[in-house]
Amino acid sequence: MSLGVVFKSPEGLVLAADSRVTVTGTLPVSPTLAPVVPGAPTPPAVVQLLPAYFDSATKLLSVKSQRHIGFLTYGAGSIGQTEPRTAHGYIPELETHLATQGTDRLSVEAFAREVSTFYLQQWTTGGMPLAPLPPNIQPMIFLIAGFDEGEPHGKVFEVSIPNQLDPVEHHRGTFGIIWGGMTQFLERFLNGVDPQAAEIAKTTLNLDDAQVNTLKQKWMESLVLAVPYQFLPLQDCVDMATFLVSITSEIQTWMVSIRGVGGDVDVATITRTEGFVPISQKHIHSWGGD
């Protein structure tokens, strides 16, 4: 669930994330009344899945000791079987962990490795399953963005707990958008086609892999939104990142489906000179207050 967006531009980095946590419970459903037949097998129990939504989660994260870096999370909303905690809930311990490393300023890649190491430890201690994960368990994925000292442009890395622990860099030497989570509508908007379209075409039209690749290439040439990422000012990047998360949340309000994206959109920028700057972030307030 969730949706996170990182925009790498020449003027800086933009991070945007929604605030929804989805918890799915079960409700027993009474079986259809029928005559009891002696010796007949007991019908299987029927349950109904009931999603519940909480819209105050914090998925856009930062630490005080590394103000040139920010990161966001999506996928698994918490760690722990009996006492679940969100990624945000571990920030004080992460600060303590980083303090033991003896480095005033980490590179973005080094910070990503520390995030991977720290949250894998929490994942393991919390009794979460290790890789390969079963189909019903999502990994906890992080996009880590920031500036290395003296570098003119930012960097973006991805780690996934517990199945991709080495940081993978996105848009190395280029500019653009990185996204993750419930990306169906975002991909339709940016790429002009649903991410499931290639598989549907392959099955329906009996296409081989070469034909599917040709079709994907043609879609890329003809349907991708023409956005000059290398020229966009930082304000436009903020607007677009916010829009991409918001549009998914709004569309889901009209759907009969899991509405995994919602709540406030938290947004921050990271620049070479100012570091991490919150642009729009929710804050604790009294019920019904601002």
C-alpha positions, 0 to 999 in steps of 0.5 A: 500500500501507500505511494511515494514519489521522489523527483530528481531535478537540476535544482534539487530533490522533492519527496512526497508521500501519502499518510494512509496505513491500511489494516485488514481484519476479518469478520466471520460470515454466518453460513446459509441456513440449511438442514443438518445432515448427520455425518455430512462434513462441516462446511468451511468457515467463511470470513469477510475481509474488512480493510480499515484506514488510518490517515495520520501515518508519517512516511516522509522521514528525516534524521537531525544528524543528516540534514542533507538527506531525506527518505520515504517508505512504502510497502509494509506499514509496520514491523513486528508480529506482536508489537508492530511499529512503523518505520517512523516509530524507529527514528529515535533508535536510528538516530542513536544507531547513526551516532555510533558510526562516528561520521559527521556527514554520511554520503547518501549511499552510506546512509542508505546502507545504514538504513538497510542495516538498521531496519533489517535488524528491526525486521529480524528482531520483530519476528518478520519472515525473511526473504523470499517473502510469502505472497501475503507479506510486503517488504518495507521499501525505502527511497533515500535521497540527498546530496553528497558533500561538494556534489552539484546534483542529488542522488537517489537510492532504494533498499527493500527490507528484507530482500534487497539490502544493497542500495540501488541508485536511480537516475544516475547521471540523469533527472526524472521521477522515481515512484513506488507503492500503488502506482497504477494511476501514476503510471497510466498518467505518466506512461500513457498505459496501465502497467498490466497492459503488456501482460494482457496483450501477451495473453489475449493476442498470444504474443511472444516476448519479442513482440511484447518488447516491441509493443512496450517500446512503441508505447514508450515512443508514442504515449509517455508524457513529454516532460522536460525533467532536466529543465523544470524549476524546483517549484514545478517539481514540488507541484508535480510530485504533490499532484501525482500522490493526490490524484491517486488518493482522489481516484481511489475515493470513487472505487470499489477497491482497496484504497491504500493511498490517502490522508495528507500529502507530506512534501519536502525538498532537499537542496545542496545549500539548504538541505532538508526543508519540509514544504507541507507536513502534517503536525500533531493537533487537538481533535478537530483543530488545525 
